[in-house]
Amino acid sequence: MELNLISLGVVYTLTFDVLNPSLGLGDTGINFLRSLYLKAINVSGDILEYLLSECRLLERLHVEGSDALVRWKVFDSSCKLKKLTIFCCRKLEELEIDAVNLLYLRFRTPSPYTNVVFKNMPVLAEAMFGGSGLSTSTPIFRQLSHITTQISKLTLDFFGLSIPIRVLPTFCKLEQFTLMVQDEMKFDIVVINQFLKAFPMLREFTLEITWPSDELEREGNGLEQVNPSIQDFVAVNKYT
């Protein structure tokens, strides 16, 4: 089910009155949902926790642009949730994820202060992180050490941010890495090299650069020599 009100220019708040828990979701059929997409819908952590507990077949959940989301403990008691996306919930202060069968996580936050805890994601294989939450010394960077042993594909979106100079933990199984930047950052190639050294099993590296014009075409810049196991180096240019 998809609820996307962004084009209407209205703000809708999903409440318990709408869901009417006293009747049970079984009367509405919502409890049979396998996919739920909420964009520009104000939904609280309590509502999301209730939906996860009642929709026991839910495999994909997308939450975007909710100003009502402040604290959320993602606990998947049914062990069905496989894909989770949380984008641009600007008032989110605390996020804890406990989902034993989660395979795919995308998280972009405009706040560098969101307290993130990756409690239990033992089979997570693919992750994407972006927004101000990637700035230096934020909880996201501190939590990366909890997913280094199983993840095989990682995307870091530093659009509008400077890439922090820091050493990443070693991702022993990572094979694909995408780094998204913009030219105004004047990113340091040495810092990118430092990132790549954290991925000893890397096979494919994509550097996605957004430029304000089409005047400059990027090349590999010798990055493939940093790690001899890299088989593919791709530089993707985007022009705005």
C-alpha positions as CSV (number, residue, x, y, z in Angstrom):
1,M,0.0,0.0,0.0
2,E,1.3,3.5,-0.9
3,L,0.3,6.8,0.7
4,N,2.1,9.7,-0.9
5,L,0.6,13.2,-0.3
6,I,3.6,15.3,-1.2
7,S,2.1,16.4,-4.6
8,L,-1.1,17.6,-2.9
9,G,0.7,20.1,-0.6
10,V,-1.2,18.9,2.5
11,V,0.0,17.3,5.7
12,Y,-1.9,14.2,6.9
13,T,-1.3,12.7,10.3
14,L,-1.9,9.0,10.8
15,T,-3.4,8.5,14.2
16,F,-4.8,5.7,16.4
17,D,-8.2,7.1,15.8
18,V,-7.8,6.4,12.1
19,L,-6.5,2.9,12.7
20,N,-9.1,2.2,15.5
21,P,-7.1,-0.5,17.4
22,S,-10.3,-1.5,19.3
23,L,-11.6,-3.0,16.1
24,G,-8.4,-4.7,15.2
25,L,-6.7,-4.4,11.8
26,G,-8.0,-7.7,10.7
27,D,-11.4,-6.0,10.0
28,T,-9.7,-3.7,7.5
29,G,-7.4,-6.2,5.8
30,I,-4.4,-4.0,6.5
31,N,-2.8,-6.8,8.6
32,F,-2.2,-8.7,5.3
33,L,0.0,-6.0,3.9
34,R,3.4,-7.0,2.6
35,S,4.6,-3.6,1.6
36,L,3.8,-0.1,3.1
37,Y,5.1,3.2,1.6
38,L,4.4,6.3,3.7
39,K,5.6,9.6,2.2
40,A,4.7,13.1,3.5
41,I,2.6,11.3,6.1
42,N,3.1,12.4,9.8
43,V,3.4,9.1,11.6
44,S,4.8,8.6,15.1
45,G,7.0,5.9,16.4
46,D,4.1,4.4,18.4
47,I,2.0,4.1,15.3
48,L,4.8,2.4,13.4
49,E,5.5,0.0,16.2
50,Y,1.8,-0.9,16.3
51,L,1.7,-1.4,12.5
52,L,4.8,-3.7,12.7
53,S,3.2,-5.7,15.5
54,E,-0.1,-6.1,13.7
55,C,1.0,-6.4,10.1
56,R,2.9,-9.7,10.6
57,L,3.4,-10.3,6.9
58,L,5.0,-6.9,6.2
59,E,8.3,-7.3,4.3
60,R,9.0,-3.7,3.0
61,L,8.5,-0.5,4.9
62,H,9.3,3.0,3.6
63,V,8.8,6.1,5.9
64,E,9.7,9.5,4.5
65,G,9.2,13.1,5.5
66,S,7.4,12.5,8.8
67,D,7.7,15.4,11.3
68,A,5.9,13.4,13.9
69,L,8.6,10.7,14.1
70,V,10.7,11.5,17.1
71,R,11.5,8.1,18.7
72,W,11.2,4.7,17.1
73,K,12.2,1.3,18.2
74,V,12.0,-0.9,15.1
75,F,11.2,-4.3,16.5
76,D,10.1,-7.0,14.0
77,S,8.5,-9.6,16.2
78,S,7.2,-11.5,13.1
79,C,10.8,-11.7,11.7
80,K,9.3,-10.9,8.2
81,L,10.7,-7.4,7.6
82,K,13.4,-7.5,4.9
83,K,13.6,-3.9,3.5
84,L,13.5,-0.7,5.6
85,T,13.8,2.9,4.3
86,I,13.8,6.0,6.6
87,F,14.3,9.3,4.8
88,C,14.3,12.9,5.9
89,C,12.4,12.6,9.2
90,R,13.9,15.8,10.5
91,K,12.7,15.6,14.1
92,L,13.9,12.1,14.6
93,E,16.0,11.9,17.8
94,E,16.3,8.2,18.6
95,L,16.2,5.2,16.3
96,E,16.8,1.6,17.4
97,I,16.6,-1.3,14.9
98,D,16.1,-4.9,16.0
99,A,15.1,-6.9,12.9
100,V,16.7,-10.3,12.6
101,N,15.8,-10.9,8.9
102,L,16.4,-7.4,7.6
103,L,18.4,-7.6,4.4
104,Y,18.3,-4.0,3.1
105,L,18.5,-0.7,5.0
106,R,18.4,2.9,3.7
107,F,18.7,5.7,6.1
108,R,19.0,9.4,5.4
109,T,18.7,12.0,8.1
110,P,19.0,15.8,7.9
111,S,20.0,15.9,11.6
112,P,23.6,15.1,12.8
113,Y,22.3,14.4,16.3
114,T,19.9,11.5,15.8
115,N,20.9,8.7,18.2
116,V,21.1,5.5,16.2
117,V,21.5,2.0,17.6
118,F,21.8,-1.0,15.4
119,K,20.8,-3.6,18.0
120,N,20.3,-6.7,16.0
121,M,20.6,-7.0,12.2
122,P,22.6,-10.3,11.7
123,V,21.8,-10.9,8.0
124,L,21.9,-7.3,6.7
125,A,23.5,-7.4,3.3
126,E,23.0,-4.0,1.8
127,A,22.9,-0.5,3.4
128,M,22.7,3.1,2.3
129,F,23.4,6.1,4.6
130,G,23.1,9.8,3.8
131,G,22.4,13.3,5.0
132,S,23.9,15.3,7.9
133,G,24.0,12.1,10.0
134,L,27.2,11.2,8.1
135,S,29.1,14.2,9.5
136,T,32.1,13.6,11.7
137,S,31.5,11.8,15.1
138,T,27.8,11.2,14.6
139,P,26.1,8.0,15.9
140,I,25.8,6.5,12.4
141,F,29.6,6.3,12.0
142,R,29.9,4.8,15.5
143,Q,27.4,2.1,14.7
144,L,29.0,1.0,11.4
145,S,31.2,-1.4,13.4
146,H,28.0,-3.5,14.1
147,I,27.4,-4.3,10.5
148,T,31.0,-4.9,9.2
149,T,31.0,-8.7,9.3
150,Q,28.0,-9.4,7.0
151,I,27.4,-6.4,4.7
152,S,28.3,-6.9,1.0
153,K,27.1,-3.6,-0.5
154,L,27.4,-0.1,1.0
155,T,26.4,3.4,-0.3
156,L,27.5,6.6,1.5
157,D,25.8,9.8,0.3
158,F,27.9,12.9,1.3
159,F,26.0,15.3,-1.0
160,G,26.4,18.7,0.5
161,L,28.8,17.5,3.1
162,S,32.5,17.3,3.5
163,I,33.9,13.8,3.8
164,P,35.2,13.3,7.3
165,I,38.8,12.4,7.7
166,R,38.6,9.3,9.8
167,V,39.4,5.6,9.7
168,L,36.5,3.3,9.0
169,P,36.3,-0.2,10.6
170,T,37.2,-3.0,8.3
171,F,34.3,-4.4,6.3
172,C,35.6,-8.0,5.7
173,K,32.9,-9.0,3.2
174,L,32.1,-5.8,1.4
175,E,32.3,-6.2,-2.4
176,Q,30.4,-3.1,-3.7
177,F,30.9,0.4,-2.5
178,T,29.3,3.6,-3.9
179,L,30.4,7.1,-2.7
180,M,28.2,10.0,-3.7
181,V,29.7,13.5,-3.5
182,Q,29.4,16.9,-5.2
183,D,32.2,19.0,-6.8
184,E,31.7,22.0,-4.5
185,M,33.1,19.9,-1.6
186,K,36.6,19.8,-3.2
187,F,36.8,16.3,-1.9
188,D,40.3,15.0,-1.1
189,I,41.3,12.0,-3.1
190,V,43.5,10.9,-0.1
191,V,40.4,10.7,2.1
192,I,38.7,8.5,-0.5
193,N,41.8,6.3,-0.6
194,Q,41.5,5.9,3.1
195,F,37.9,4.8,2.8
196,L,38.8,2.1,0.3
197,K,41.5,0.6,2.5
198,A,38.7,-0.4,4.9
199,F,37.3,-2.8,2.2
200,P,39.8,-5.6,1.6
201,M,37.4,-7.7,-0.5
202,L,36.1,-4.8,-2.6
203,R,35.3,-5.8,-6.2
204,E,33.4,-2.7,-7.5
205,F,33.8,1.0,-6.5
206,T,31.5,3.7,-7.9
207,L,32.3,7.3,-7.4
208,E,29.1,9.3,-8.2
209,I,29.9,13.0,-8.6
210,T,27.2,15.7,-9.1
211,W,28.5,18.7,-11.1
212,P,26.8,22.0,-11.7
213,S,27.7,21.9,-15.4
214,D,29.0,19.4,-18.0
215,E,32.4,21.0,-18.3
216,L,34.4,18.3,-16.5
217,E,34.6,14.6,-17.2
218,R,36.0,12.5,-14.4
219,E,38.3,9.6,-14.8
220,G,39.5,6.9,-12.4
221,N,42.4,8.9,-11.0
222,G,44.3,5.7,-10.2
223,L,42.0,4.7,-7.4
224,E,41.9,1.1,-8.7
225,Q,45.5,0.9,-7.6
226,V,44.7,1.5,-4.0
227,N,43.3,-2.0,-3.5
228,P,44.5,-4.7,-6.0
229,S,41.3,-6.8,-5.5
230,I,39.1,-4.1,-7.1
231,Q,38.0,-5.4,-10.5
232,D,35.7,-2.6,-11.5
233,F,36.0,1.1,-11.0
234,V,33.2,3.3,-12.2
235,A,33.0,7.1,-12.1
236,V,29.5,8.3,-12.6
237,N,29.0,11.9,-13.6
238,K,25.7,13.7,-12.8
239,Y,25.0,17.2,-14.1
240,T,22.4,19.6,-12.5
